Amino acid sequence: MHFASDNSGPVHPEVLAALAEANQGYAMAYGADALMNQVRDRIRAIFEAPGAAVYLVATGTAANALALATLSNPWETVFCSAMSHIHEDECNAPEFYSGAKLTLVPGGDKMSADALRRSIQGEETRGVHGPQRGPVSITQVTERGTVYSLAELQALCDVAKEFGLPVHLDGARFTNALVALDCTPAEMTWKAGVDVVSFGGTKNGLMGVEAVIFFDESKAWEFELRRKRGAHLFSKHRYLSAQMAVYLTDDLWLRSARRANANCARLVQGLRAAGAEFLHAPDANIVFASFPRSLHKRLHDAGAVYHLWGAELEGDDADEMLPCRLVCDWSIEAEQIDQFLALF
Ligand SMILES: *Cc1c(COP(=O)(O)O)cnc(C)c1O
């Protein structure tokens, strides 16, 4: 009964098999391997973007920080949600790599188009003295487990375009959002107005690979230079390529995300029946819910693993409602969900 994170799950066996298969003889280094050509072609086909530039890095933080550095100048500001991973969970790596600062758009996990417009309007009002407007960064699935509809994404991108600003999408859980919306990768990205995507793989069964996809190739060389200078160009790159190649073969990426989302839906249904309170709409594979401390203790004692959210398990008030986060990864089994729900 493990719901701590989709990072704590295992690597998919098909990925380990692909790594073993890639581990034969020699392959050119630094991304010049044949598997990388395959990955580039496959991503271009999946995204219906024949001219896209595609790169691999090993962490989502590197993908976001290097992508945003490429889209911004040090005197600019990146517009993002106050709950965004780039703000809360990357130890200022985006600021470190870009030299830019972050402007937090007021509101919840999802930015609204109006709030984004007001934030953008609030910058560049002090001439040379103030920060200049820079890229907009959107997270899909959001850090609170909600998913922007295509119309919501389009509205945010439209605001960015009003001001001539580029849009970055943090897609650490890209595929969980894609299958939740049942749309195409193109619709969730460049057709809505997204310029660059951090396309996650690690949380969905890879050992450690994320792609950075530029729909406009003009920034590609700068990204390559930044990746190398930032120490994120892997020499034995074929092992990154092999993971992404198998991920996009036989729908492994889609199968894994569908499974995670379906098990999460099963969990949500059970929690709802048990009267749990939801803090955010559980649109994909993450649930934020509150239930009484006594119940948390029972789950904990039975071996369930998950994070309380800004709350402590120890305390006197057994009835106090404590918020928690429950994440379903690709590997969780329906039986584990049922075992968990049986404790309610
Ligand atoms: C997990 C995650 C990342 C990437 O994190 P790393 O630990 O650097 O791989 C980026 N964005 C979001 C929204 C995430 O949940």
The ligand as a Gaussian input file, in Angstrom:
#p B3LYP/6-31G(d) Opt

LIG

0 1
 C        8.597000      15.360000     -10.116000
 C        8.351000      16.631000     -10.816000
 C        9.363000      17.262000     -11.557000
 C       10.745000      16.699000     -11.728000
 O       11.413000      16.406000     -10.573000
 P       12.854000      15.713000     -10.513000
 O       12.890000      15.231000      -9.121000
 O       13.853000      16.764000     -10.778000
 O       12.916000      14.650000     -11.538000
 C        9.045000      18.435000     -12.224000
 N        7.818000      18.958000     -12.172000
 C        6.815000      18.381000     -11.493000
 C        5.459000      18.981000     -11.523000
 C        7.055000      17.211000     -10.773000
 O        6.051000      16.654000     -10.089000

